[in-house]
Amino acid sequence: MTEAHPSISDLNRRDEPHHPAEHHVRDLVRIYAALMVLLVLTVGAAFIHMGSFNIVVALTIAIAKACMVIWVFMHVREGGKIVWIFATAAFVWLGILLVLTMSDYLTRNQVPRGQPYNTDAPFIHSTAEEQPGQPKD
Amino acid sequence: MSEIAPASEDREYFEPQPGATGIGRPVEGALGVTHGHDMAHPPHLAHHFDDPEQQRNAATLGMWAFLATEVLFFGGFFLAYTVYHWLYPEAFREASEHLKWYLGGINTWVLLTSSLTVALAVHHAHEGNRDALVRDIVLTMILGVIFLAIKATEYTIEYREGLIPMIRWTHEGPNARHVQMFMFLYFCMTGLHATHMIVGLGLFAYLLRNARRGVYSTAYYTPVEIIGLYWHFVDIVWIFLFPLLYLIR
């Protein structure tokens, strides 16, 4: 691989952290402390009645926790671009699975179910002359 | 890079050169394949990689590809949960109140703590600190066992309360059928998660054995890193399971 033509392997190069080891341990402990705070928040929020907003809060906190674990504990922060793309793709595909399925369930009630085709609907017919079986107005 | 053994007249080409480190010494294999090169390389570097860094990055990337399939593996259950939660919100709320949120909360704490010890294990492996690595692996395994013990306690309580579909079901009420649907999803999701934990404990037992033998060093600790990724992933699954199963009330 040359400088002029960066290969896919270059994209996968990670930026090695240059900071000293103690700094790194402090980062890990800090993230752990933040995760603990969010855990207490999740449990606390569950006992405040906010209706359907409860699950939104719970999932937002869960996503924040997951991002912290992925970004720092799983070293995506220090990994190459391709690791970042793979990690993101996993959740994008999960999102596609959920969004497309729920777009079906959430819109089912907008189409009348179990109704036969309505032959009496006025806009279905063209002119009365073309329908010999129909009584003329 | 291994090559088929050439005709005998070319054999000397593959003899080790004087001064070679010996790592790449030709080996006569059962299939007639010779090692075929005398280039010095670190003992853990496979031939199809340029350098150890590229090898480690490839392993990490491969693990992420696997974890992407795992996301969709659990994703099927999360999808089923989303659909049925949307269809029967009252029944799901009623069912969730039967679960012991404090046991789920303690387990979340246990698992998040184990994620910290795994992150520290990877850090200490990178530093070549063998004693700290062994200690972190042991701590992780203890936390993993505590998690499974609490999970088993919960299953026992649910058995006593008759909340296990098809095995012991005594719950009655207007929403009983849909409460059963929730409990079915609960056992599938936490059961699959617990299975992953058991696999993880096996992987950490393997890491512990190798770490104590001094297999891992600053130059080579890829298994610690990718098994660590697996453990963090299992932790993330639980981060979502906990509010979705225990805290909808």
Boltz contact constraints between the chains, C-beta under 6 A:
constraints:
  - contact:
      token1: [A, 9]
      token2: [B, 54]
      max_distance: 6.0
  - contact:
      token1: [A, 12]
      token2: [B, 57]
      max_distance: 6.0
  - contact:
      token1: [A, 21]
      token2: [B, 127]
      max_distance: 6.0
  - contact:
      token1: [A, 24]
      token2: [B, 123]
      max_distance: 6.0
  - contact:
      token1: [A, 28]
      token2: [B, 119]
      max_distance: 6.0
  - contact:
      token1: [A, 32]
      token2: [B, 116]
      max_distance: 6.0
  - contact:
      token1: [A, 35]
      token2: [B, 112]
      max_distance: 6.0
  - contact:
      token1: [A, 39]
      token2: [B, 108]
      max_distance: 6.0
  - contact:
      token1: [A, 42]
      token2: [B, 243]
      max_distance: 6.0
  - contact:
      token1: [A, 43]
      token2: [B, 105]
      max_distance: 6.0
  - contact:
      token1: [A, 46]
      token2: [B, 247]
      max_distance: 6.0
  - contact:
      token1: [A, 58]
      token2: [B, 243]
      max_distance: 6.0
  - contact:
      token1: [A, 58]
      token2: [B, 247]
      max_distance: 6.0
  - contact:
      token1: [A, 62]
      token2: [B, 239]
      max_distance: 6.0
  - contact:
      token1: [A, 62]
      token2: [B, 240]
      max_distance: 6.0
  - contact:
      token1: [A, 62]
      token2: [B, 243]
      max_distance: 6.0
  - contact:
      token1: [A, 65]
      token2: [B, 239]
      max_distance: 6.0
  - contact:
      token1: [A, 66]
      token2: [B, 236]
      max_distance: 6.0
  - contact:
      token1: [A, 66]
      token2: [B, 239]
      max_distance: 6.0
  - contact:
      token1: [A, 69]
      token2: [B, 232]
      max_distance: 6.0
  - contact:
      token1: [A, 69]
      token2: [B, 236]
      max_distance: 6.0
  - contact:
      token1: [A, 73]
      token2: [B, 115]
      max_distance: 6.0
  - contact:
      token1: [A, 73]
      token2: [B, 119]
      max_distance: 6.0
  - contact:
      token1: [A, 73]
      token2: [B, 232]
      max_distance: 6.0
  - contact:
      token1: [A, 74]
      token2: [B, 229]
      max_distance: 6.0
  - contact:
      token1: [A, 74]
      token2: [B, 232]
      max_distance: 6.0
  - contact:
      token1: [A, 82]
      token2: [B, 61]
      max_distance: 6.0
  - contact:
      token1: [A, 83]
      token2: [B, 64]
      max_distance: 6.0
  - contact:
      token1: [A, 86]
      token2: [B, 64]
      max_distance: 6.0
  - contact:
      token1: [A, 87]
      token2: [B, 64]
      max_distance: 6.0
  - contact:
      token1: [A, 90]
      token2: [B, 68]
      max_distance: 6.0
  - contact:
      token1: [A, 90]
      token2: [B, 71]
      max_distance: 6.0
  - contact:
      token1: [A, 94]
      token2: [B, 71]
      max_distance: 6.0
  - contact:
      token1: [A, 94]
      token2: [B, 75]
      max_distance: 6.0
  - contact:
      token1: [A, 97]
      token2: [B, 75]
      max_distance: 6.0
  - contact:
      token1: [A, 97]
      token2: [B, 79]
      max_distance: 6.0
  - contact:
      token1: [A, 98]
      token2: [B, 79]
      max_distance: 6.0
  - contact:
      token1: [A, 101]
      token2: [B, 79]
      max_distance: 6.0
  - contact:
      token1: [A, 105]
      token2: [B, 83]
      max_distance: 6.0
